[in-house]
Every structure is written in structure tokens, then in C-alpha cells.
């Protein structure tokens, strides 16, 4: 049985360091919320 490996690479790393306004598609359509993954991970620890 063959094995599949999928890799995803993010090149725009500076945009993920701090919280910032970002557009998300929600049930009511487009909405703006604060985003930024690395800042959220740091807050969880």
C-alpha cells in the first residue's frame, strides 16, 4: 500500500508573528478578526 506525504510551506512568516486584522469567511459572509498564529501559541503556554 503506497504512503502519501503532503508538505505545506509558509513563506510569509513575518505576517504570523504578531496579532493583526485578517479576513475570514464565516456563516454570515466575510468577517474581520484578529489573526496571527505564533502570537496565539505563545499566549497559550
NUMARMI-581223 format. One record per atom (N, C-alpha, C, O): residue number from 1; residue in three letters; x, y negated, z negated. Coordinates in pm, 1 decimal, padded with zeros to 6 digits, always signed. Each point is the difference from the previous one (the first is absolute). Layout:
residues N
+-----+-----+----------+----------+----------+
|   k |   r |       xx |       yy |       zz |
+-----+-----+----------+----------+----------+
| NUM | ala |        X |        Y |        Z |
...
+-----+-----+----------+----------+----------+
***
This chain:
residues 45
+-----+-----+----------+----------+----------+
|   k |   r |       xx |       yy |       zz |
+-----+-----+----------+----------+----------+
|   1 | unk | +00084.3 | +00118.1 | +00000.0 |
|   1 | unk | -00084.3 | -00118.1 | +00000.0 |
|   1 | unk | +00089.0 | -00124.6 | +00000.0 |
|   1 | unk | +00086.0 | -00013.3 | -00087.1 |
|   2 | unk | -00104.6 | -00078.1 | +00182.4 |
|   2 | unk | +00085.1 | -00120.0 | +00007.1 |
|   2 | unk | -00029.2 | -00098.0 | -00113.4 |
|   2 | unk | -00112.6 | -00009.2 | -00048.8 |
|   3 | unk | +00215.3 | -00062.9 | +00008.4 |
|   3 | unk | -00011.9 | -00102.2 | -00104.2 |
|   3 | unk | +00006.9 | -00137.4 | +00065.5 |
|   3 | unk | +00081.5 | -00023.6 | +00089.2 |
|   4 | unk | -00168.0 | -00066.4 | -00134.7 |
|   4 | unk | -00002.8 | -00135.5 | +00053.5 |
|   4 | unk | +00045.4 | -00097.8 | -00106.4 |
|   4 | unk | -00042.8 | +00008.9 | -00115.1 |
|   5 | unk | +00128.7 | -00101.9 | +00152.2 |
|   5 | unk | +00047.7 | -00104.3 | -00089.4 |
|   5 | unk | -00027.4 | -00134.6 | +00065.3 |
|   5 | unk | +00043.5 | -00024.4 | +00112.6 |
|   6 | unk | -00115.5 | -00063.3 | -00182.4 |
|   6 | unk | -00030.1 | -00132.7 | +00051.4 |
|   6 | unk | +00072.2 | -00103.1 | -00085.0 |
|   6 | unk | -00013.8 | +00000.1 | -00122.3 |
|   7 | unk | +00090.8 | -00088.4 | +00185.7 |
|   7 | unk | +00073.3 | -00105.2 | -00068.7 |
|   7 | unk | -00059.6 | -00135.2 | +00036.0 |
|   7 | unk | -00032.2 | -00025.4 | +00116.1 |
|   8 | unk | +00017.4 | -00061.8 | -00216.2 |
|   8 | unk | -00045.8 | -00136.6 | +00023.1 |
|   8 | unk | +00107.7 | -00094.4 | -00050.9 |
|   8 | unk | +00051.5 | +00017.0 | -00110.5 |
|   9 | unk | -00018.2 | -00115.3 | +00190.8 |
|   9 | unk | +00104.2 | -00094.5 | -00038.2 |
|   9 | unk | -00057.4 | -00141.1 | -00001.7 |
|   9 | unk | -00065.0 | -00042.9 | +00095.4 |
|  10 | unk | +00089.8 | -00029.2 | -00205.6 |
|  10 | unk | -00041.1 | -00139.2 | -00011.3 |
|  10 | unk | +00122.3 | -00087.0 | +00022.5 |
|  10 | unk | +00099.9 | +00014.2 | -00070.4 |
|  11 | unk | -00106.5 | -00103.2 | +00166.7 |
|  11 | unk | +00114.0 | -00086.7 | +00028.2 |
|  11 | unk | -00015.6 | -00138.0 | -00061.1 |
|  11 | unk | +00099.9 | -00068.8 | -00021.4 |
|  12 | unk | -00222.3 | +00026.2 | -00007.3 |
|  12 | unk | -00025.7 | -00134.0 | -00052.6 |
|  12 | unk | -00000.2 | +00005.8 | -00153.5 |
|  12 | unk | -00102.4 | -00025.2 | -00063.5 |
|  13 | unk | +00216.1 | +00058.1 | +00005.6 |
|  13 | unk | +00007.7 | +00023.0 | -00144.5 |
|  13 | unk | -00018.5 | -00126.4 | -00081.9 |
|  13 | unk | -00051.3 | +00008.3 | -00111.6 |
|  14 | unk | +00090.6 | -00125.8 | +00161.8 |
|  14 | unk | -00010.5 | -00121.5 | -00080.0 |
|  14 | unk | -00144.8 | -00033.5 | -00032.4 |
|  14 | unk | -00025.6 | -00063.4 | -00102.3 |
|  15 | unk | -00069.7 | +00103.3 | +00185.0 |
|  15 | unk | -00140.5 | -00027.8 | -00025.5 |
|  15 | unk | -00058.7 | +00083.6 | -00111.7 |
|  15 | unk | -00109.8 | -00029.5 | -00047.3 |
|  16 | unk | +00179.4 | +00132.9 | +00004.0 |
|  16 | unk | -00050.6 | +00089.4 | -00102.3 |
|  16 | unk | +00059.5 | -00025.6 | -00137.7 |
|  16 | unk | -00036.0 | +00068.6 | -00095.7 |
|  17 | unk | +00124.9 | -00164.3 | +00083.3 |
|  17 | unk | +00065.9 | -00024.3 | -00128.5 |
|  17 | unk | -00087.1 | -00076.9 | -00098.5 |
|  17 | unk | +00005.1 | +00027.9 | -00119.8 |
|  18 | unk | -00084.4 | -00123.1 | +00165.9 |
|  18 | unk | -00081.0 | -00084.7 | -00087.4 |
|  18 | unk | -00147.0 | +00010.7 | +00037.6 |
|  18 | unk | -00033.9 | +00031.4 | +00114.1 |
|  19 | unk | -00052.5 | -00057.6 | -00211.0 |
|  19 | unk | -00142.7 | -00003.9 | +00029.3 |
|  19 | unk | -00029.9 | -00114.0 | +00096.0 |
|  19 | unk | +00057.1 | -00108.3 | -00012.7 |
|  20 | unk | -00146.0 | +00131.6 | +00108.5 |
|  20 | unk | -00036.5 | -00101.3 | +00098.0 |
|  20 | unk | -00141.5 | +00028.6 | +00048.6 |
|  20 | unk | -00050.5 | +00110.9 | -00017.7 |
|  21 | unk | -00013.9 | -00210.5 | +00078.9 |
|  21 | unk | -00133.5 | +00018.4 | +00056.3 |
|  21 | unk | +00011.5 | +00086.7 | +00125.2 |
|  21 | unk | +00086.5 | -00022.1 | +00084.7 |
|  22 | unk | -00175.3 | +00120.9 | -00074.9 |
|  22 | unk | +00003.8 | +00089.9 | +00114.1 |
|  22 | unk | -00142.9 | +00034.0 | +00039.6 |
|  22 | unk | -00088.2 | +00005.8 | -00085.7 |
|  23 | unk | +00064.4 | +00016.6 | +00213.8 |
|  23 | unk | -00133.6 | +00032.5 | +00049.6 |
|  23 | unk | -00023.1 | +00150.6 | -00008.3 |
|  23 | unk | +00085.2 | +00078.7 | +00041.2 |
|  24 | unk | -00200.7 | -00039.1 | -00094.9 |
|  24 | unk | -00040.5 | +00139.9 | -00008.5 |
|  24 | unk | -00138.5 | +00013.7 | +00060.2 |
|  24 | unk | -00080.9 | -00092.2 | -00009.8 |
|  25 | unk | +00052.6 | +00204.5 | +00071.3 |
|  25 | unk | -00133.5 | +00026.6 | +00050.9 |
|  25 | unk | -00077.2 | +00076.0 | -00107.3 |
|  25 | unk | +00036.7 | +00111.9 | -00035.9 |
|  26 | unk | -00143.4 | -00172.4 | -00015.2 |
|  26 | unk | -00083.8 | +00062.5 | -00100.9 |
|  26 | unk | -00135.3 | +00034.9 | +00058.4 |
|  26 | unk | -00020.7 | -00012.3 | +00120.7 |
|  27 | unk | -00071.2 | +00055.5 | -00204.8 |
|  27 | unk | -00133.7 | +00036.0 | +00046.1 |
|  27 | unk | -00075.4 | -00119.0 | +00057.1 |
|  27 | unk | -00080.9 | +00015.9 | +00091.4 |
|  28 | unk | +00106.7 | -00135.8 | -00144.7 |
|  28 | unk | -00068.0 | -00120.8 | +00046.6 |
|  28 | unk | +00076.8 | -00069.0 | +00112.9 |
|  28 | unk | -00039.8 | -00108.2 | +00043.2 |
|  29 | unk | +00146.9 | +00167.3 | +00004.7 |
|  29 | unk | +00080.7 | -00061.0 | +00105.0 |
|  29 | unk | +00136.5 | -00041.1 | -00051.3 |
|  29 | unk | +00053.4 | +00060.9 | -00092.7 |
|  30 | unk | +00002.6 | -00163.9 | +00152.9 |
|  30 | unk | +00133.7 | -00046.5 | -00034.6 |
|  30 | unk | -00001.8 | -00074.9 | -00132.1 |
|  30 | unk | -00082.8 | -00088.8 | -00020.2 |
|  31 | unk | +00173.8 | +00124.2 | -00070.0 |
|  31 | unk | +00011.3 | -00068.6 | -00129.0 |
|  31 | unk | +00147.0 | -00019.7 | -00032.2 |
|  31 | unk | +00084.7 | +00079.5 | +00040.8 |
|  32 | unk | -00055.3 | -00184.2 | -00113.1 |
|  32 | unk | +00137.9 | -00033.2 | -00037.0 |
|  32 | unk | +00022.6 | +00033.0 | -00146.7 |
|  32 | unk | -00075.0 | -00044.1 | -00087.0 |
|  33 | unk | +00178.9 | +00122.0 | +00060.5 |
|  33 | unk | +00037.6 | +00036.4 | -00136.9 |
|  33 | unk | +00151.4 | -00013.6 | -00011.3 |
|  33 | unk | +00071.5 | -00009.8 | +00099.8 |
|  34 | unk | -00025.7 | +00009.5 | -00223.1 |
|  34 | unk | +00144.6 | -00005.3 | -00021.4 |
|  34 | unk | +00059.5 | +00136.5 | +00027.5 |
|  34 | unk | -00053.6 | +00101.7 | -00044.0 |
|  35 | unk | +00164.2 | -00099.1 | +00116.5 |
|  35 | unk | +00067.2 | +00123.8 | +00034.3 |
|  35 | unk | +00148.7 | -00011.7 | -00026.8 |
|  35 | unk | +00049.3 | -00107.6 | -00034.0 |
|  36 | unk | +00022.0 | +00217.2 | +00049.1 |
|  36 | unk | +00143.9 | +00004.7 | -00023.5 |
|  36 | unk | +00032.5 | +00120.7 | -00085.7 |
|  36 | unk | -00015.0 | -00004.8 | -00122.1 |
|  37 | unk | +00058.5 | +00111.2 | +00183.4 |
|  37 | unk | +00014.5 | +00128.1 | -00068.4 |
|  37 | unk | +00106.6 | +00002.2 | -00107.8 |
|  37 | unk | -00025.6 | +00050.5 | -00109.3 |
|  38 | unk | +00143.6 | -00103.2 | +00135.7 |
|  38 | unk | +00108.5 | +00010.6 | -00097.9 |
|  38 | unk | -00033.3 | -00074.9 | -00128.5 |
|  38 | unk | +00032.8 | +00047.2 | -00108.9 |
|  39 | unk | -00096.8 | -00161.9 | +00119.8 |
|  39 | unk | -00037.1 | -00074.9 | -00119.6 |
|  39 | unk | -00101.3 | +00078.2 | -00082.7 |
|  39 | unk | +00007.4 | -00002.5 | -00122.9 |
|  40 | unk | -00099.7 | +00070.5 | +00184.9 |
|  40 | unk | -00099.4 | +00079.2 | -00073.6 |
|  40 | unk | +00065.2 | +00119.7 | -00069.1 |
|  40 | unk | -00034.6 | +00032.0 | -00113.8 |
|  41 | unk | +00127.1 | +00033.4 | +00180.3 |
|  41 | unk | +00068.5 | +00113.8 | -00062.1 |
|  41 | unk | +00077.4 | -00045.1 | -00122.7 |
|  41 | unk | -00001.1 | +00068.8 | -00102.1 |
|  42 | unk | +00067.6 | -00182.1 | +00109.9 |
|  42 | unk | +00076.9 | -00052.0 | -00113.3 |
|  42 | unk | -00091.5 | -00032.1 | -00118.4 |
|  42 | unk | +00039.2 | +00018.4 | -00115.2 |
|  43 | unk | -00161.3 | -00066.5 | +00143.4 |
|  43 | unk | -00094.0 | -00034.1 | -00108.1 |
|  43 | unk | -00052.8 | +00125.5 | -00068.5 |
|  43 | unk | -00036.9 | -00006.7 | -00117.2 |
|  44 | unk | +00031.8 | +00119.8 | +00184.8 |
|  44 | unk | -00054.7 | +00122.5 | -00057.1 |
|  44 | unk | +00096.4 | +00066.2 | -00098.2 |
|  44 | unk | -00042.4 | +00078.9 | -00084.4 |
|  45 | unk | +00168.7 | -00109.4 | +00094.3 |
|  45 | unk | +00099.2 | +00068.3 | -00085.6 |
|  45 | unk | +00012.3 | -00066.8 | -00133.3 |
|  45 | unk | +00078.5 | +00044.0 | -00084.1 |
+-----+-----+----------+----------+----------+
***
